[in-house]
Amino acid sequence: MSAPPPLPAPHANAMPPSRDAADLRTLSILFHVYNALQLLGVLLIGGLLALGIGIERSKNLTGQTSEQAIGGQILIGILTVVIVLSLVMLVLKFIVARDLARHRRHGLCLAVSILICLDLPLGTALGIYALVVLNRPSVKALFGTR
């Protein structure tokens, strides 16, 4: 009787699948929490935008010239762009939070993780943690990617 073949040695970098799944679940929760915080910021900026529009309207009714109004109009335009971009990021982060929990769309999760690294300081910390977790070979295997 011959001895059975030896079992392959586990990779030194490989983590148990339960650890990877737990990290992805944690990332999903952190993305949802970060989204809630950013939503509060968007609501605050929206309130400032509404206040600015109201002030500009009242100044225009009292005879403000177009030269005097340009500063307020520029500020209203900038706040509108910030709100729109923030809402797009909110939607993307919500999709990624859901996909992290379901182990879907690895590329989108990586792309959004890179984008949120630009949000200092919390987004940077979350983005780097997400990139570290998502670049593990065992996590890529959970997503079904190479």
C-alpha positions as CSV (number, residue, x, y, z in Angstrom):
1,M,0.0,0.0,0.0
2,S,1.4,3.4,-1.0
3,A,1.0,6.5,1.0
4,P,-1.5,9.1,-0.2
5,P,-0.1,12.1,-2.0
6,P,0.8,15.0,0.2
7,L,-1.7,17.9,0.5
8,P,-0.7,21.1,-1.2
9,A,0.8,23.7,1.1
10,P,-1.5,26.7,1.8
11,H,-0.3,30.0,0.5
12,A,1.2,32.3,3.0
13,N,-0.9,35.2,1.8
14,A,-4.2,33.4,1.6
15,M,-6.7,34.2,4.3
16,P,-9.6,32.0,5.2
17,P,-12.7,32.8,3.1
18,S,-14.7,33.7,6.2
19,R,-12.2,36.5,6.9
20,D,-12.6,37.9,3.4
21,A,-16.4,37.7,3.6
22,A,-16.3,39.5,7.0
23,D,-14.0,42.2,5.6
24,L,-16.4,42.7,2.6
25,R,-19.3,42.9,5.0
26,T,-17.5,45.4,7.1
27,L,-16.6,47.5,4.0
28,S,-20.3,47.4,3.0
29,I,-21.4,48.7,6.4
30,L,-18.7,51.4,6.3
31,F,-19.7,52.6,2.9
32,H,-23.3,52.9,4.1
33,V,-22.2,54.9,7.2
34,Y,-20.0,57.1,5.1
35,N,-22.9,57.7,2.7
36,A,-25.1,58.8,5.6
37,L,-22.5,61.3,6.7
38,Q,-22.1,62.6,3.2
39,L,-25.9,62.9,2.8
40,L,-25.9,65.2,5.8
41,G,-23.3,67.3,4.2
42,V,-25.3,67.5,0.9
43,L,-28.4,68.5,2.9
44,L,-26.4,71.2,4.6
45,I,-25.1,72.5,1.3
46,G,-28.6,72.3,-0.2
47,G,-29.8,74.5,2.7
48,L,-27.1,77.0,2.1
49,L,-27.9,77.0,-1.6
50,A,-31.6,77.7,-0.9
51,L,-30.6,80.5,1.5
52,G,-28.3,82.0,-1.1
53,I,-31.0,81.9,-3.8
54,G,-33.4,83.6,-1.4
55,I,-30.9,86.3,-0.5
56,E,-30.2,86.9,-4.2
57,R,-33.9,87.1,-5.1
58,S,-34.5,89.7,-2.4
59,K,-31.5,91.7,-3.5
60,N,-32.7,91.7,-7.1
61,L,-36.1,92.9,-6.0
62,T,-34.5,95.8,-4.2
63,G,-32.6,97.0,-7.2
64,Q,-29.3,95.2,-7.2
65,T,-27.3,95.7,-10.4
66,S,-26.0,92.9,-12.5
67,E,-22.4,93.7,-11.5
68,Q,-23.3,93.3,-7.8
69,A,-25.2,90.1,-8.4
70,I,-22.4,88.2,-10.2
71,G,-20.7,87.1,-7.0
72,G,-23.9,85.5,-5.7
73,Q,-24.6,83.9,-9.0
74,I,-21.2,82.3,-9.2
75,L,-21.6,81.0,-5.7
76,I,-25.0,79.5,-6.5
77,G,-23.5,77.9,-9.6
78,I,-20.6,76.4,-7.6
79,L,-22.9,75.0,-4.9
80,T,-25.2,73.5,-7.5
81,V,-22.2,71.7,-9.2
82,V,-21.0,70.4,-5.8
83,I,-24.5,69.1,-4.9
84,V,-24.8,67.3,-8.3
85,L,-21.4,65.7,-8.0
86,S,-22.1,64.7,-4.4
87,L,-25.4,63.1,-5.3
88,V,-23.7,61.1,-8.1
89,M,-21.1,59.9,-5.6
90,L,-23.8,59.0,-3.1
91,V,-25.5,56.8,-5.7
92,L,-22.2,55.2,-6.7
93,K,-21.3,54.5,-3.1
94,F,-24.7,53.0,-2.4
95,I,-24.4,50.7,-5.4
96,V,-20.8,49.7,-4.3
97,A,-21.9,49.1,-0.7
98,R,-24.6,46.7,-2.0
99,D,-22.2,45.0,-4.4
100,L,-19.6,44.5,-1.7
101,A,-22.1,42.6,0.3
102,R,-23.1,40.5,-2.7
103,H,-19.6,40.0,-4.1
104,R,-20.4,41.6,-7.5
105,R,-18.8,44.1,-9.8
106,H,-15.2,44.0,-8.6
107,G,-14.1,46.7,-11.1
108,L,-16.8,49.2,-10.1
109,C,-15.9,48.6,-6.4
110,L,-12.2,49.3,-7.2
111,A,-13.0,52.4,-9.2
112,V,-15.2,54.0,-6.6
113,S,-12.7,53.1,-3.9
114,I,-10.1,55.1,-5.8
115,L,-12.5,58.0,-6.3
116,I,-13.4,58.3,-2.6
117,C,-9.7,58.5,-1.7
118,L,-10.1,62.1,-2.8
119,D,-12.5,62.8,0.0
120,L,-10.2,63.8,2.9
121,P,-9.9,62.4,5.6
122,L,-12.6,59.8,6.1
123,G,-12.9,58.9,2.4
124,T,-9.2,58.4,2.1
125,A,-9.1,56.0,5.0
126,L,-12.1,54.1,3.7
127,G,-10.8,54.1,0.1
128,I,-7.4,52.7,1.1
129,Y,-8.9,50.0,3.3
130,A,-11.2,49.0,0.5
131,L,-8.3,48.9,-2.0
132,V,-6.3,46.7,0.4
133,V,-9.2,44.3,0.8
134,L,-10.3,44.3,-2.8
135,N,-6.8,43.6,-4.2
136,R,-6.4,40.4,-2.2
137,P,-6.3,37.3,-4.5
138,S,-8.7,35.5,-2.3
139,V,-11.2,38.4,-2.4
140,K,-10.9,38.5,-6.2
141,A,-11.8,34.9,-6.2
142,L,-14.9,35.6,-4.2
143,F,-15.9,38.1,-6.9
144,G,-15.1,35.6,-9.6
145,T,-12.4,37.8,-11.2
146,R,-8.8,37.0,-12.0
